């Protein structure tokens, strides 16, 4: 079993700094929207899901020898009003720019990336409705 370690340091009120085993540093805060300097923990979860699946998606697109010009994604999450304010719904939308990829094929790859290979998505509660979509843009 692989073990991973991240350390967290208090910086100031509502501000923290996380560091991984390689020494990479990530700032985190819970500041008000107008004062925000970094991601919140819940934003990091959303970013983790979309980036984790994107890594697998890009790999699968390249293995199929399709041209990848660009890939962007947007992830939205809905949270409960009551505590704990956990996510109830998360939707990830990928925009793939490729001259030769077909929508149906990339939809299957996104399914695999999100549902099968993404360890972040697999680690979250099964009570969260996790959906995804994709669009192909021809350059």
N, C-alpha and C positions, 0 to 999 in steps of 0.2 A: 504494500500500500504506500502510495506516495504522500509525503507530508509537505505542507507548505506553511510558511510563517510570514506574518506581517506584523510589524510593531507600530504602535500608535503613541504619539506624544501630544500632550496638552500644550497649546501655544498661547492662547488667550481665551477669554470668554467666547464660547461658541466657535472656536477655531482649533483645529487639530492638524497634525502632520503624520501621515502614514509612510512607512518605509518598508520596502521588501528586502529579501535576502541579498539582492544584487546591489542594494544601496540606492535604488530609485526612490524618489520622494514624491508624494502626492499630497497636496493641500486639500483639506476638507473643512467646510464650515456649515453652520446652521444659522447664518446671519439672515436678516430680512432681505427681501428681494432687491431693494435699492442699494443695500450695502454688500451684497454678495461678491465674494472674491474667488470662490472655488465651488466645486460640486458638493452637494449634500450627500449623505449616505444613500438615500433613495435614488438620487440621480445616478450615482455610481452603479447601483444595481441595474438600472435601465441601460446604462452605457456598457456594462459588463455583458448583458444578454446580447445586445446588438453587435458588439465587437467580437464576441466569442463566435457567434454564428457566422459573422462576415468572414472570419479567418477560414472557416471550413468552406463557405460558399465560394470564395475566391479560389481556393485550392481545387475544388471540384470543377469549376468553370475552366480553369487552366488545364486540368487533366483531360477534359473533353476537347482540348485544343480550340477553344473559342477565344476570340479576341476580347479582352476586357479593357475598355478605354477608361472607364470610371465606375465607381460604386459609391453610393451614398445611402444612408438610411436615416429614418426618423422613427423613434420609438416613443409611444405615449402610454402612460399608465394611469389608471383610475384607482383611487384609494378610498377606503372606508372613512366615514366621518368620526366614528367612535374608536377608542383606543383598543387594541393597538391599531394604528392607522395603516394596516397592511394593504398591499395591492390586491385588488379583486380582478382587474383586467389589465392586460398588457398587450399592446399591438405593435408589431415591428413591420415597417414598410421599407423594402429595399428598392432602390432605383439603380438599375444596371444599364450602363451605356456600353453597347456592343453592336458591331455591324453584322455579326453572324450568329448570335445567340437567339433562340426562339423562346417566346414567353412560356409555352408549355414545359419545355425542358428546364428552364430556370426555375419555374414554380416547383418542380419536383426536387431540384437541388436545394431550394430554400426550405422545403419540407424536411429534407434530410438534415440540413445544417441546423435548423432550429429544434426539430423533434428528436433527432437521433444522436447527433454528434456534439452539440453544444452542452458542455458540462455545467455551465452557469444556469441555463434553462432547466436542465435536469435536476439541479440542486434546489430549485425553489419549490414551494408548496404546490401540490397537485390541485389545491383549491383555487389556484389562480387560473383564470381563463386566458391562456397565452395564444394569441393568433398572429398571423403574419400574412403579408402580401408582397407582390413584386410587380414592377413595371419594367419594360425594356424600352430603351431609347436608342434609336439608330442615329449615329453621329452624322 
